[in-house]
Amino acid sequence: MLSELLNIFRLQAKIYNNAQFCGNWQIKAHELGQTSFHLVTHGQCKMIMEGHDEEILTPGDLVVFPREMEHLLAPLDNDPEKSSGRPMALVTPNEFKPGTAILCGLFKFEHKGFNHLLDALPEVFVIKALQAPWIEPLLQQIRNEMLNPQALSEDIINRLSELLFIYALRYQIVHCSQLSFLSLFMNSALEPALNCIKHRPEKNWTIESLAQACAMSRTKFSQLFKKISGMTVNEYLTWWRMQLAYSYLKQGLRIAQVAEKVGYQSEAAFSRTFKKSFAITPGSLR
């Protein structure tokens, strides 16, 4: 279900820094508000953020900002107050000189619904390489592309970076107990209901019918759904239908077609709900 959601949101990664630094250097926040990441590929450094403990980053450590905040990356032995504020003595990774190599990138989504996903995540999270065995194989593939640049290397690194986000997202869902909405997609007890909604969004689903699919009473199902997701069943059903509708409209389908595909008999009722969800009319988006 989570993979289906990411397919709808149309995740794309774009690398903006792929270099090794030595000397007196620092990297500051790139673009505040953007979904971004840093991956240390060689050496080590520190990350400084107001309101957070200083973080020591070593090879394979991954930092993800759902919405980038003011922060600073700098050498361990460097005083940021005295730093020049720009990279010094830039070298390529295959030279293996002393210093720190950092891969930095942005995650972009073509679908406005991704904000709901980002709202459920911490403002920043660090995944240590030793805690996540999936980082090392991805890092090694990224290194291979960095050391042997060919025509498609940049595109391949971007695709590998998308995998980093997907794995990081799953890691957070499994290891963080306060993700609310995202935890819904890893809950096996509620999975039958989510699959019903996913495969037949146009059907007139009721709480009773969805509860029955999960072999639960109406009350138990409703309470568990609210506890896990922070949404009522009907709120989620509407939310999911609107995510699909946004995607269908971007593909150029007619409004009446989209309304029918997501379970609305009235085009006017569909348009009202869509505008309430995205602050834009279906016609304007299409």
N, C-alpha and C positions, 0 to 999 in steps of 0.2 A: 504493500500500500504506500509506503514511504517513497519507493522508487517511482510509482505512478504519479505521486505528488510532484516530485522533482522533474519528471518529464513534462508535466503541465507547466511548471514554472520556467522551464527552458533555461537551465543553469549553463552559464558560460564562464570560463576563467581566462584571464588575460594577464600575462607576466609583464611587470613594469621595471623590475630590477633583477638582474641575474649576474652577479659579479662578486669578486673577492676584494676585500679592502685591507689595507695595512696602514700603519702610521696613525696619525691623529684624525680620526673620522667619526662621523655620527650620521644616523638616519633618523629623521623626524617623521611625524605623521604625514602621510602622503596626501590623502584627500578625505577630510573629515566627513563622516556619515556613510562612506562607501563600505561595502562588505569586502574585507581584505584579509590577507594572511602573510606571515613571515615563516620561512622554513630555513633553519640554519643547516647548510650543507657541508661546512668545513669550519673548524675552529670553534670559538665560543665568544659570547658577548653578554652584555646585561641589558635588560629592558627596564626603563624607569617610567612610571606613571603616577600621577597624583592620585592619592587615595588607595594605592595598591603597594604591596611589598615589592621591593626590587627583585626581579626575576633573573636568574642566571640561565642562559640558554646554551646548550651544547648540541653537537651534530645530531640531526634528526628531530630536534624539538620543534613543535609546530605551534604557532600563535595564530588564533583566529579572532578577528574583530567583526562581529555581526554588523556593527556600525562603528567605523573607525573613530577612535578618540585620540586626544593629544597624548603622545608617547615619544620615547627616545630610545634608540638602540645605539650602544657605544661599546668600545673595548673595555675589558674588565679593569685595566690599569689607567683608564683615562678619566679625567675630571671633566664632565660635560660643560661646566661653566667656562672652561678654558679652551674648549674645542673650537676648531675653525668653522664647523657647521657644514663642511663639504668633504666628500671622500678624497683621500690622498693616496697616491701611488696605486692606482687601480691596476689589478692584474687579472689575468684569465685563470679559471679554475685549474687548468691542466699544468700550470706552472708550479703548483703546490708550495708556494711561498708562505711564510708565516703570516697569519692574518685570519680574517673571518669572511667566509662566503655565505651570502644570504640570498635566498630566492624570495622575492616579494611579488604578490599579485593581487588582482581584484577579482571578485566574483560578481557577476551580473546576472540579472533575471529579466526575461522579457515580459513576465507576467506580474501585475501589480500585487497579486495575492501573496507574494513571497514575504511581504511585511509581517503577516501573521506568523510565519515561521520564524522570522528574525526576532519578533517580540518575545518568543518563548525561550530564547537563548540568553545566557549570561552576557554582560556587556563586553567581556573579553574572556577567552579561556585558552589555557596552555596545556597541550598534550605532550608529555615527555616521551621521548623515543623508547625508553625502557618499559613504559606502561602500555605501549601500543605496538605489537609486533608487525602490524601492517605498514608502519611508516618506513622501516628499513628497505623492504623490497621496492616500494615506490620511489624512495630516495635514490636507490641504486639505479633504477631505470632513468630517473631524471639526470643523475650524474653521467650516465652513458650518453645521453643526448647532448649534455653540455660539453663533454670531452670530444665528441665526434660530430660536430655540427654539419648537418646536411640540409637539403632544401626543405624538408618537412619537420626539422627538429623543433622549431618554435611552436608549430601546431601540436606536435606530440607532447611537448612539455605542458602546453595549455590543457590538453586532455588529461594528462596525468594529474595536473593540479585540480581539475574537476573531481577526480577520484579522491584526492585528499580531502576535499570538502565533504563528500558523501560519507567517507569513512569517519571523519571527525564528527559529523552530525550523528551518525549511528553511535559512536563512542559516547557522546554526551547523553544521548537518550538512555543508554544502558547504565551509565555510571552516575548520572545526576538525577536525584529523586524529585526535583522541583521544576521539571520542564513542562508539566501540565499538558498542554495541547499536543506536543510532539510525542509524549509518552503513549498517547492513544494508538499510535501506529506500530507500537511494539507490544501491545497487550493482546495476548492470545485469546483471552476470554471474550473480548469484544470483536475479534477479527471477523467472525462470520457476519456480523451486522455491517461492518465496514465493507466487506466484499459484496454484500447485497446492494448497498448503496452505490458502490463503484461500478458494478456490472449492469445495474438497472436503475440509473438515476431518474428515469422518467416515470417509474412506478410510484403509485400512491402509497408510499411506505407509512406505516403507523408504528407507534412505540410497541404496540402489542406484537405486530408481525416481526419486527426486528428483535424483540426480546425472545420470541419463540425460536428464531434462528440461532440464538445463543443459548438456548435451553435454560432460560431464566424467567423468573416472574417479571411482570411489568415494573414493579417497584424496585426490585433488586437491580434490574438492568438500568433503569433511569438513574438510580443513585450512583451506581458504579461508573456509568458514562460521565456523569457530572463531576464526580470525584477525580477521575483520571484526566479528563480533557479540559475541565473548567467551563464547558459548554453544555447546554441541554441537547438532547437528541435532535430536536427540531432545529435548533440553531446550527448544529453541525450539518444537518441535511441541507439546509438552505445555503450554508457556506460552501459546501462541496459543489452543489449545483451551480453556484455563481462562478466558481473557479473554472469549471468546465465551460460555462457559457462564455466567459472572457476568452478562453482559448478558441472556441468555435467561431466567435465573432472576428478574432484576429485572422482566422483562416479564410474569412470572407463569406461565411454562411449567412443566409437571410435571417432576420430577427425572428420571423415566425417559425422557421426551421429550428433555430436554437431554442426558442421557448418550448417547443414540443419535445425536443431531445432531452431537456432537463426537467420535464414534468409539469410544465405550465400550460393550461388550456387557454388562458387569456394572455395575449401579447401585451396588453396594457399592464396587467398585474406583474408580468415578468419584467417589464421595463422599469416599473416603480422599484421593485426589489433590487434590480441590477444597479440602478442609479444610487440607491441607498448604500449599496455595498462598495461602489467604486467612485462615487461622486462624478460620474459621467454617464451619459445616456448610451444605450446600445448602438444607436445610430451614429453617434459621434465617434465611438471606438471603431465601428466597422468602416 
